[in-house]
Amino acid sequence: MDTKLFYKKLKKQKIPIHELLNEIHRFEPVPDNWYVVVADIENSTEAVNNGLHGSVNLAATGSIIAVLNELKQIDATFKIPYFFGGDGATFLIPGNYIIDVVNILDRYTVHVKNTMFLTLRADKMAVSEVYKNGHSLKITKFKLNTFLTVPVVLGLGLKFAEKEIKKNFTDSMVDSKVDIPVNLDGMECRWDEIKPDSSEKKVVCLIVNSVKEQEQSKIFSDILQEIHTLFGSLEERIPISTRELKLDTTISKIRREMIARLGKSKLSYLIKNWSITFFGKFYFEYFKDGQEYLYKVSQLSDTLMIDGSINTVISGTAQQLQSLELFLDGLESDKKINYGMHKTYASIMSCYVQDRKDNHIHFVDGTEGGYTSAAMMIKKKKNLIVN
């Protein structure tokens, strides 16, 4: 059975997210002839601690761009669900395209090693294998706002697959000495660190896992309702504000993007894109179209992902964050969840820009480790329990 259009045909859900999570009938099982594909930076915590968070983040973004550009060459209208994780990415891929996706990620791992000196690994697991191990994997599409629709996953199937894939990673078979081009058109990394719209606020990266699969939808619904009560709507708590969006016009910023994207230095690229970035400051400040683009950046920023976990980047005051921690601590004490939270002073953003009207997506993380540090907090808690 050909199921490649399964995700594209899913209905966009427009009810509040906390309500959606309680309405399981709006979710569909992922077809068993699909695959979970994971790309992950090895030793990402060590890389972050060595000051390479920006490179880790860009490498993760690039894995998504490489896959989407590859699939676009096959069918420009095709859509897949994917999830950005700060130090990697997870995809759900129909069997029709699994060979293409694995091949492009194999090539991309070599590109990352040769350009960013990081080790990115990628592999797959059949969804049928997830089901054989007794896990659920259901998905729907949620219309976050006028411009952005995101996948939402319930069940622990995706988390099970990610864990098993990471345990059994194998090295790429592509010769690391061979320069094989990877299409990273649209990769951009030109925004400066983005501070919250108030000096009283912090940026927070939060990851929440449900302990029991059967309680997941209710618990996630309660948590997102609490976040809404404490911090306001998604638009109110998003850490990306139009006022704080500033381009970084340093040559070093453009050079890092150039090397990550092209794998080499190219003077014409450097001059052209530095010029565009420099004059972009004035375009965004003084022109109506520029202001509209900044607004769309905030709307097309990926700050809430539900992939079997809650992954979100928000901004809030110390009092708001304390209230949220007390709420989450209570659930964790009751052994209903485990969570990690990383607080920092700003967010960072890498981008996939296909055109500057509507076709762009912005991947958001926190500075000083972001999602990687939040995930490490969960691991430390589990180690304390084991010991």
Contacts in CASP RR format, 6 or more apart in sequence:
PFRMAT RR
TARGET T0000
AUTHOR 0000-0000-0000
METHOD contacts of the structure
MODEL  1
MDTKLFYKKLKKQKIPIHELLNEIHRFEPVPDNWYVVVADIENSTEAVNN
GLHGSVNLAATGSIIAVLNELKQIDATFKIPYFFGGDGATFLIPGNYIID
VVNILDRYTVHVKNTMFLTLRADKMAVSEVYKNGHSLKITKFKLNTFLTV
PVVLGLGLKFAEKEIKKNFTDSMVDSKVDIPVNLDGMECRWDEIKPDSSE
KKVVCLIVNSVKEQEQSKIFSDILQEIHTLFGSLEERIPISTRELKLDTT
ISKIRREMIARLGKSKLSYLIKNWSITFFGKFYFEYFKDGQEYLYKVSQL
SDTLMIDGSINTVISGTAQQLQSLELFLDGLESDKKINYGMHKTYASIMS
CYVQDRKDNHIHFVDGTEGGYTSAAMMIKKKKNLIVN
1 31 0 8 1.000
1 33 0 8 1.000
2 96 0 8 1.000
3 31 0 8 1.000
3 33 0 8 1.000
3 34 0 8 1.000
3 94 0 8 1.000
4 78 0 8 1.000
4 94 0 8 1.000
4 95 0 8 1.000
4 96 0 8 1.000
4 97 0 8 1.000
6 28 0 8 1.000
6 30 0 8 1.000
6 31 0 8 1.000
6 34 0 8 1.000
6 94 0 8 1.000
7 79 0 8 1.000
7 80 0 8 1.000
7 81 0 8 1.000
7 92 0 8 1.000
7 139 0 8 1.000
7 141 0 8 1.000
7 151 0 8 1.000
8 77 0 8 1.000
8 78 0 8 1.000
8 79 0 8 1.000
10 28 0 8 1.000
10 139 0 8 1.000
10 140 0 8 1.000
10 141 0 8 1.000
11 26 0 8 1.000
11 140 0 8 1.000
11 141 0 8 1.000
12 141 0 8 1.000
12 142 0 8 1.000
12 143 0 8 1.000
12 149 0 8 1.000
13 20 0 8 1.000
13 26 0 8 1.000
13 140 0 8 1.000
13 141 0 8 1.000
13 142 0 8 1.000
13 143 0 8 1.000
13 152 0 8 1.000
14 143 0 8 1.000
15 23 0 8 1.000
16 228 0 8 1.000
17 142 0 8 1.000
17 152 0 8 1.000
17 224 0 8 1.000
17 304 0 8 1.000
17 306 0 8 1.000
18 221 0 8 1.000
18 222 0 8 1.000
18 224 0 8 1.000
18 225 0 8 1.000
18 228 0 8 1.000
19 221 0 8 1.000
20 26 0 8 1.000
20 140 0 8 1.000
20 142 0 8 1.000
20 152 0 8 1.000
21 152 0 8 1.000
21 154 0 8 1.000
21 217 0 8 1.000
21 218 0 8 1.000
21 220 0 8 1.000
21 221 0 8 1.000
21 224 0 8 1.000
21 306 0 8 1.000
22 217 0 8 1.000
22 218 0 8 1.000
22 221 0 8 1.000
24 138 0 8 1.000
24 154 0 8 1.000
24 217 0 8 1.000
26 140 0 8 1.000
27 138 0 8 1.000
27 139 0 8 1.000
27 140 0 8 1.000
27 152 0 8 1.000
27 154 0 8 1.000
28 138 0 8 1.000
28 139 0 8 1.000
28 140 0 8 1.000
29 136 0 8 1.000
29 137 0 8 1.000
29 138 0 8 1.000
30 92 0 8 1.000
30 127 0 8 1.000
30 137 0 8 1.000
30 138 0 8 1.000
30 139 0 8 1.000
31 94 0 8 1.000
31 127 0 8 1.000
32 126 0 8 1.000
32 127 0 8 1.000
32 128 0 8 1.000
32 131 0 8 1.000
33 94 0 8 1.000
33 95 0 8 1.000
33 126 0 8 1.000
33 127 0 8 1.000
33 128 0 8 1.000
34 92 0 8 1.000
34 93 0 8 1.000
34 94 0 8 1.000
34 95 0 8 1.000
34 126 0 8 1.000
34 127 0 8 1.000
35 92 0 8 1.000
35 93 0 8 1.000
35 94 0 8 1.000
35 95 0 8 1.000
35 98 0 8 1.000
35 124 0 8 1.000
35 125 0 8 1.000
35 126 0 8 1.000
35 127 0 8 1.000
36 90 0 8 1.000
36 91 0 8 1.000
36 92 0 8 1.000
36 93 0 8 1.000
36 124 0 8 1.000
36 125 0 8 1.000
36 126 0 8 1.000
36 127 0 8 1.000
36 130 0 8 1.000
36 158 0 8 1.000
36 161 0 8 1.000
36 162 0 8 1.000
36 165 0 8 1.000
37 67 0 8 1.000
37 90 0 8 1.000
37 91 0 8 1.000
37 92 0 8 1.000
37 93 0 8 1.000
37 98 0 8 1.000
37 101 0 8 1.000
37 102 0 8 1.000
37 105 0 8 1.000
37 122 0 8 1.000
37 123 0 8 1.000
37 124 0 8 1.000
38 88 0 8 1.000
38 89 0 8 1.000
38 90 0 8 1.000
38 91 0 8 1.000
38 122 0 8 1.000
38 123 0 8 1.000
38 124 0 8 1.000
38 161 0 8 1.000
38 162 0 8 1.000
38 165 0 8 1.000
38 166 0 8 1.000
39 60 0 8 1.000
39 63 0 8 1.000
39 88 0 8 1.000
39 89 0 8 1.000
39 90 0 8 1.000
39 91 0 8 1.000
39 105 0 8 1.000
39 108 0 8 1.000
39 109 0 8 1.000
39 120 0 8 1.000
39 121 0 8 1.000
39 122 0 8 1.000
40 87 0 8 1.000
40 88 0 8 1.000
40 120 0 8 1.000
40 121 0 8 1.000
40 122 0 8 1.000
40 166 0 8 1.000
40 169 0 8 1.000
41 47 0 8 1.000
41 56 0 8 1.000
41 59 0 8 1.000
41 60 0 8 1.000
41 87 0 8 1.000
41 88 0 8 1.000
41 118 0 8 1.000
41 119 0 8 1.000
41 120 0 8 1.000
42 118 0 8 1.000
42 119 0 8 1.000
42 120 0 8 1.000
42 121 0 8 1.000
42 169 0 8 1.000
43 119 0 8 1.000
44 56 0 8 1.000
44 87 0 8 1.000
44 88 0 8 1.000
44 372 0 8 1.000
45 372 0 8 1.000
45 373 0 8 1.000
45 376 0 8 1.000
47 53 0 8 1.000
47 55 0 8 1.000
47 56 0 8 1.000
47 118 0 8 1.000
48 56 0 8 1.000
48 87 0 8 1.000
48 368 0 8 1.000
48 369 0 8 1.000
48 372 0 8 1.000
48 373 0 8 1.000
52 118 0 8 1.000
53 348 0 8 1.000
53 365 0 8 1.000
53 367 0 8 1.000
53 368 0 8 1.000
53 369 0 8 1.000
53 370 0 8 1.000
53 372 0 8 1.000
54 189 0 8 1.000
54 348 0 8 1.000
55 116 0 8 1.000
55 118 0 8 1.000
55 256 0 8 1.000
55 260 0 8 1.000
56 86 0 8 1.000
56 87 0 8 1.000
56 118 0 8 1.000
56 372 0 8 1.000
57 86 0 8 1.000
57 87 0 8 1.000
57 348 0 8 1.000
57 350 0 8 1.000
57 363 0 8 1.000
57 365 0 8 1.000
58 116 0 8 1.000
58 187 0 8 1.000
58 189 0 8 1.000
58 256 0 8 1.000
58 257 0 8 1.000
58 260 0 8 1.000
58 350 0 8 1.000
59 88 0 8 1.000
59 112 0 8 1.000
59 116 0 8 1.000
59 118 0 8 1.000
59 120 0 8 1.000
59 260 0 8 1.000
60 84 0 8 1.000
60 85 0 8 1.000
60 86 0 8 1.000
60 87 0 8 1.000
60 88 0 8 1.000
60 89 0 8 1.000
60 363 0 8 1.000
61 84 0 8 1.000
61 187 0 8 1.000
61 189 0 8 1.000
61 350 0 8 1.000
61 351 0 8 1.000
61 352 0 8 1.000
61 363 0 8 1.000
62 108 0 8 1.000
62 184 0 8 1.000
62 187 0 8 1.000
62 260 0 8 1.000
62 350 0 8 1.000
63 88 0 8 1.000
63 89 0 8 1.000
63 105 0 8 1.000
63 108 0 8 1.000
63 120 0 8 1.000
63 122 0 8 1.000
64 82 0 8 1.000
64 84 0 8 1.000
64 89 0 8 1.000
64 91 0 8 1.000
64 352 0 8 1.000
64 363 0 8 1.000
65 184 0 8 1.000
65 185 0 8 1.000
65 186 0 8 1.000
65 187 0 8 1.000
65 352 0 8 1.000
66 104 0 8 1.000
66 105 0 8 1.000
66 107 0 8 1.000
66 108 0 8 1.000
66 111 0 8 1.000
66 182 0 8 1.000
66 183 0 8 1.000
66 184 0 8 1.000
67 80 0 8 1.000
67 82 0 8 1.000
67 91 0 8 1.000
67 101 0 8 1.000
67 104 0 8 1.000
67 105 0 8 1.000
68 80 0 8 1.000
68 82 0 8 1.000
68 352 0 8 1.000
69 183 0 8 1.000
69 184 0 8 1.000
69 185 0 8 1.000
70 100 0 8 1.000
70 101 0 8 1.000
70 104 0 8 1.000
70 183 0 8 1.000
71 78 0 8 1.000
71 80 0 8 1.000
71 97 0 8 1.000
71 100 0 8 1.000
71 101 0 8 1.000
72 78 0 8 1.000
73 183 0 8 1.000
74 97 0 8 1.000
74 100 0 8 1.000
78 97 0 8 1.000
80 91 0 8 1.000
80 92 0 8 1.000
80 93 0 8 1.000
80 94 0 8 1.000
80 97 0 8 1.000
81 91 0 8 1.000
81 92 0 8 1.000
81 139 0 8 1.000
81 151 0 8 1.000
81 153 0 8 1.000
82 89 0 8 1.000
82 90 0 8 1.000
82 91 0 8 1.000
82 92 0 8 1.000
82 151 0 8 1.000
83 89 0 8 1.000
83 90 0 8 1.000
83 91 0 8 1.000
83 151 0 8 1.000
83 153 0 8 1.000
83 305 0 8 1.000
83 307 0 8 1.000
83 311 0 8 1.000
84 302 0 8 1.000
84 305 0 8 1.000
84 363 0 8 1.000
85 305 0 8 1.000
85 311 0 8 1.000
85 365 0 8 1.000
85 371 0 8 1.000
86 363 0 8 1.000
86 365 0 8 1.000
86 370 0 8 1.000
86 371 0 8 1.000
86 372 0 8 1.000
87 371 0 8 1.000
87 372 0 8 1.000
88 120 0 8 1.000
90 158 0 8 1.000
90 162 0 8 1.000
90 307 0 8 1.000
91 101 0 8 1.000
92 127 0 8 1.000
92 139 0 8 1.000
92 151 0 8 1.000
92 158 0 8 1.000
93 101 0 8 1.000
93 124 0 8 1.000
98 124 0 8 1.000
101 124 0 8 1.000
102 122 0 8 1.000
102 123 0 8 1.000
102 124 0 8 1.000
104 182 0 8 1.000
105 122 0 8 1.000
106 122 0 8 1.000
106 172 0 8 1.000
106 173 0 8 1.000
106 174 0 8 1.000
107 174 0 8 1.000
107 180 0 8 1.000
107 182 0 8 1.000
108 120 0 8 1.000
108 122 0 8 1.000
108 182 0 8 1.000
109 119 0 8 1.000
109 120 0 8 1.000
109 121 0 8 1.000
109 122 0 8 1.000
109 172 0 8 1.000
109 174 0 8 1.000
110 172 0 8 1.000
110 174 0 8 1.000
110 175 0 8 1.000
110 176 0 8 1.000
110 178 0 8 1.000
110 180 0 8 1.000
111 180 0 8 1.000
111 182 0 8 1.000
111 263 0 8 1.000
112 118 0 8 1.000
112 119 0 8 1.000
112 120 0 8 1.000
113 119 0 8 1.000
113 120 0 8 1.000
113 176 0 8 1.000
114 176 0 8 1.000
114 179 0 8 1.000
114 263 0 8 1.000
115 259 0 8 1.000
115 260 0 8 1.000
115 263 0 8 1.000
116 259 0 8 1.000
116 260 0 8 1.000
121 169 0 8 1.000
121 170 0 8 1.000
121 171 0 8 1.000
121 172 0 8 1.000
122 169 0 8 1.000
122 172 0 8 1.000
123 165 0 8 1.000
123 168 0 8 1.000
123 169 0 8 1.000
123 170 0 8 1.000
124 165 0 8 1.000
125 161 0 8 1.000
125 164 0 8 1.000
125 165 0 8 1.000
127 137 0 8 1.000
127 161 0 8 1.000
129 161 0 8 1.000
130 137 0 8 1.000
130 157 0 8 1.000
130 158 0 8 1.000
130 160 0 8 1.000
130 161 0 8 1.000
131 137 0 8 1.000
133 160 0 8 1.000
135 155 0 8 1.000
135 156 0 8 1.000
135 157 0 8 1.000
135 160 0 8 1.000
135 213 0 8 1.000
136 154 0 8 1.000
136 155 0 8 1.000
136 156 0 8 1.000
136 157 0 8 1.000
136 213 0 8 1.000
137 153 0 8 1.000
137 155 0 8 1.000
137 157 0 8 1.000
137 158 0 8 1.000
137 161 0 8 1.000
138 153 0 8 1.000
138 154 0 8 1.000
138 155 0 8 1.000
139 151 0 8 1.000
139 152 0 8 1.000
139 153 0 8 1.000
139 154 0 8 1.000
140 151 0 8 1.000
140 152 0 8 1.000
141 149 0 8 1.000
141 150 0 8 1.000
141 151 0 8 1.000
141 152 0 8 1.000
142 149 0 8 1.000
142 150 0 8 1.000
142 151 0 8 1.000
142 152 0 8 1.000
143 149 0 8 1.000
144 150 0 8 1.000
144 234 0 8 1.000
144 304 0 8 1.000
145 234 0 8 1.000
145 235 0 8 1.000
145 299 0 8 1.000
146 299 0 8 1.000
147 296 0 8 1.000
147 299 0 8 1.000
147 300 0 8 1.000
147 358 0 8 1.000
148 299 0 8 1.000
148 300 0 8 1.000
148 302 0 8 1.000
148 361 0 8 1.000
150 302 0 8 1.000
150 304 0 8 1.000
150 305 0 8 1.000
151 307 0 8 1.000
152 306 0 8 1.000
153 306 0 8 1.000
153 307 0 8 1.000
153 308 0 8 1.000
154 216 0 8 1.000
154 217 0 8 1.000
154 220 0 8 1.000
154 306 0 8 1.000
154 308 0 8 1.000
155 213 0 8 1.000
155 216 0 8 1.000
155 308 0 8 1.000
156 210 0 8 1.000
156 213 0 8 1.000
156 216 0 8 1.000
156 308 0 8 1.000
157 308 0 8 1.000
158 307 0 8 1.000
158 308 0 8 1.000
159 209 0 8 1.000
159 307 0 8 1.000
159 308 0 8 1.000
159 309 0 8 1.000
174 180 0 8 1.000
184 260 0 8 1.000
184 261 0 8 1.000
184 262 0 8 1.000
186 261 0 8 1.000
186 351 0 8 1.000
186 352 0 8 1.000
186 353 0 8 1.000
186 354 0 8 1.000
187 257 0 8 1.000
187 260 0 8 1.000
187 261 0 8 1.000
187 350 0 8 1.000
187 351 0 8 1.000
187 352 0 8 1.000
188 257 0 8 1.000
188 350 0 8 1.000
188 351 0 8 1.000
188 352 0 8 1.000
188 353 0 8 1.000
189 253 0 8 1.000
189 256 0 8 1.000
189 257 0 8 1.000
189 260 0 8 1.000
189 350 0 8 1.000
189 351 0 8 1.000
190 247 0 8 1.000
190 248 0 8 1.000
190 253 0 8 1.000
190 254 0 8 1.000
190 257 0 8 1.000
190 273 0 8 1.000
190 277 0 8 1.000
190 351 0 8 1.000
191 245 0 8 1.000
191 246 0 8 1.000
191 247 0 8 1.000
191 248 0 8 1.000
191 348 0 8 1.000
191 349 0 8 1.000
191 351 0 8 1.000
192 246 0 8 1.000
192 247 0 8 1.000
192 248 0 8 1.000
193 345 0 8 1.000
193 346 0 8 1.000
193 347 0 8 1.000
193 348 0 8 1.000
193 367 0 8 1.000
194 239 0 8 1.000
194 240 0 8 1.000
194 241 0 8 1.000
194 244 0 8 1.000
194 245 0 8 1.000
194 246 0 8 1.000
194 346 0 8 1.000
194 347 0 8 1.000
194 348 0 8 1.000
194 349 0 8 1.000
195 244 0 8 1.000
195 345 0 8 1.000
195 346 0 8 1.000
196 202 0 8 1.000
196 203 0 8 1.000
196 239 0 8 1.000
196 241 0 8 1.000
196 244 0 8 1.000
196 315 0 8 1.000
196 316 0 8 1.000
196 346 0 8 1.000
197 241 0 8 1.000
197 243 0 8 1.000
197 244 0 8 1.000
197 315 0 8 1.000
198 317 0 8 1.000
200 316 0 8 1.000
200 317 0 8 1.000
200 318 0 8 1.000
201 315 0 8 1.000
201 316 0 8 1.000
201 317 0 8 1.000
202 315 0 8 1.000
202 316 0 8 1.000
202 317 0 8 1.000
202 318 0 8 1.000
202 321 0 8 1.000
202 343 0 8 1.000
202 344 0 8 1.000
202 345 0 8 1.000
203 239 0 8 1.000
203 313 0 8 1.000
203 314 0 8 1.000
203 315 0 8 1.000
203 343 0 8 1.000
203 344 0 8 1.000
203 345 0 8 1.000
203 346 0 8 1.000
203 347 0 8 1.000
203 366 0 8 1.000
203 367 0 8 1.000
204 313 0 8 1.000
204 314 0 8 1.000
204 315 0 8 1.000
204 316 0 8 1.000
204 321 0 8 1.000
204 341 0 8 1.000
204 342 0 8 1.000
204 343 0 8 1.000
204 344 0 8 1.000
205 311 0 8 1.000
205 312 0 8 1.000
205 313 0 8 1.000
205 341 0 8 1.000
205 342 0 8 1.000
205 344 0 8 1.000
205 365 0 8 1.000
205 366 0 8 1.000
205 369 0 8 1.000
205 370 0 8 1.000
205 371 0 8 1.000
205 373 0 8 1.000
205 374 0 8 1.000
206 310 0 8 1.000
206 311 0 8 1.000
206 312 0 8 1.000
206 313 0 8 1.000
206 314 0 8 1.000
206 339 0 8 1.000
206 340 0 8 1.000
206 341 0 8 1.000
206 342 0 8 1.000
206 374 0 8 1.000
207 309 0 8 1.000
207 310 0 8 1.000
207 311 0 8 1.000
207 339 0 8 1.000
207 340 0 8 1.000
207 341 0 8 1.000
207 371 0 8 1.000
207 374 0 8 1.000
207 375 0 8 1.000
207 378 0 8 1.000
208 220 0 8 1.000
208 223 0 8 1.000
208 309 0 8 1.000
208 310 0 8 1.000
208 328 0 8 1.000
208 337 0 8 1.000
208 338 0 8 1.000
208 339 0 8 1.000
208 340 0 8 1.000
209 308 0 8 1.000
209 309 0 8 1.000
209 337 0 8 1.000
209 338 0 8 1.000
209 339 0 8 1.000
209 378 0 8 1.000
210 216 0 8 1.000
210 219 0 8 1.000
210 220 0 8 1.000
210 308 0 8 1.000
210 309 0 8 1.000
210 336 0 8 1.000
210 337 0 8 1.000
211 335 0 8 1.000
211 336 0 8 1.000
211 337 0 8 1.000
211 338 0 8 1.000
212 336 0 8 1.000
215 336 0 8 1.000
216 308 0 8 1.000
219 331 0 8 1.000
219 336 0 8 1.000
219 337 0 8 1.000
220 306 0 8 1.000
220 310 0 8 1.000
223 310 0 8 1.000
223 327 0 8 1.000
223 328 0 8 1.000
223 331 0 8 1.000
223 337 0 8 1.000
224 310 0 8 1.000
226 324 0 8 1.000
226 327 0 8 1.000
227 237 0 8 1.000
227 312 0 8 1.000
227 314 0 8 1.000
227 324 0 8 1.000
230 320 0 8 1.000
230 323 0 8 1.000
230 324 0 8 1.000
231 237 0 8 1.000
231 314 0 8 1.000
231 315 0 8 1.000
231 316 0 8 1.000
231 320 0 8 1.000
231 324 0 8 1.000
234 303 0 8 1.000
234 304 0 8 1.000
237 314 0 8 1.000
237 315 0 8 1.000
237 316 0 8 1.000
238 298 0 8 1.000
238 301 0 8 1.000
238 303 0 8 1.000
238 314 0 8 1.000
238 315 0 8 1.000
239 303 0 8 1.000
239 313 0 8 1.000
239 314 0 8 1.000
239 315 0 8 1.000
239 347 0 8 1.000
239 364 0 8 1.000
239 366 0 8 1.000
240 297 0 8 1.000
240 298 0 8 1.000
240 301 0 8 1.000
240 303 0 8 1.000
240 347 0 8 1.000
240 349 0 8 1.000
240 362 0 8 1.000
240 364 0 8 1.000
241 298 0 8 1.000
242 291 0 8 1.000
242 294 0 8 1.000
242 295 0 8 1.000
242 297 0 8 1.000
242 298 0 8 1.000
245 284 0 8 1.000
245 294 0 8 1.000
245 297 0 8 1.000
245 298 0 8 1.000
246 281 0 8 1.000
247 277 0 8 1.000
247 280 0 8 1.000
247 281 0 8 1.000
247 284 0 8 1.000
248 277 0 8 1.000
249 274 0 8 1.000
249 277 0 8 1.000
249 278 0 8 1.000
249 281 0 8 1.000
251 270 0 8 1.000
251 274 0 8 1.000
253 277 0 8 1.000
254 270 0 8 1.000
254 273 0 8 1.000
254 274 0 8 1.000
254 277 0 8 1.000
255 265 0 8 1.000
255 270 0 8 1.000
257 273 0 8 1.000
258 265 0 8 1.000
258 266 0 8 1.000
258 269 0 8 1.000
258 270 0 8 1.000
258 273 0 8 1.000
259 265 0 8 1.000
262 269 0 8 1.000
283 289 0 8 1.000
283 290 0 8 1.000
284 290 0 8 1.000
284 291 0 8 1.000
284 293 0 8 1.000
284 294 0 8 1.000
293 356 0 8 1.000
296 358 0 8 1.000
296 360 0 8 1.000
297 360 0 8 1.000
297 362 0 8 1.000
300 360 0 8 1.000
300 361 0 8 1.000
300 362 0 8 1.000
301 349 0 8 1.000
301 362 0 8 1.000
301 364 0 8 1.000
302 361 0 8 1.000
302 362 0 8 1.000
302 363 0 8 1.000
302 364 0 8 1.000
303 312 0 8 1.000
303 313 0 8 1.000
303 314 0 8 1.000
303 364 0 8 1.000
304 310 0 8 1.000
304 311 0 8 1.000
304 312 0 8 1.000
305 311 0 8 1.000
305 312 0 8 1.000
311 371 0 8 1.000
313 347 0 8 1.000
313 364 0 8 1.000
313 365 0 8 1.000
313 366 0 8 1.000
313 370 0 8 1.000
315 347 0 8 1.000
321 343 0 8 1.000
325 341 0 8 1.000
328 337 0 8 1.000
328 339 0 8 1.000
328 341 0 8 1.000
331 337 0 8 1.000
332 338 0 8 1.000
332 339 0 8 1.000
338 378 0 8 1.000
338 381 0 8 1.000
338 382 0 8 1.000
339 377 0 8 1.000
339 378 0 8 1.000
340 374 0 8 1.000
340 375 0 8 1.000
340 377 0 8 1.000
340 378 0 8 1.000
340 381 0 8 1.000
341 374 0 8 1.000
341 377 0 8 1.000
342 366 0 8 1.000
342 368 0 8 1.000
342 369 0 8 1.000
342 370 0 8 1.000
342 371 0 8 1.000
342 373 0 8 1.000
342 374 0 8 1.000
342 377 0 8 1.000
344 366 0 8 1.000
344 367 0 8 1.000
344 368 0 8 1.000
344 369 0 8 1.000
344 370 0 8 1.000
345 367 0 8 1.000
345 368 0 8 1.000
346 366 0 8 1.000
346 367 0 8 1.000
347 364 0 8 1.000
347 365 0 8 1.000
347 366 0 8 1.000
347 367 0 8 1.000
348 364 0 8 1.000
348 365 0 8 1.000
348 366 0 8 1.000
348 367 0 8 1.000
349 362 0 8 1.000
349 363 0 8 1.000
349 364 0 8 1.000
349 365 0 8 1.000
350 362 0 8 1.000
350 363 0 8 1.000
351 360 0 8 1.000
351 361 0 8 1.000
351 362 0 8 1.000
351 363 0 8 1.000
352 360 0 8 1.000
352 361 0 8 1.000
352 362 0 8 1.000
352 363 0 8 1.000
353 359 0 8 1.000
353 360 0 8 1.000
354 360 0 8 1.000
365 371 0 8 1.000
END
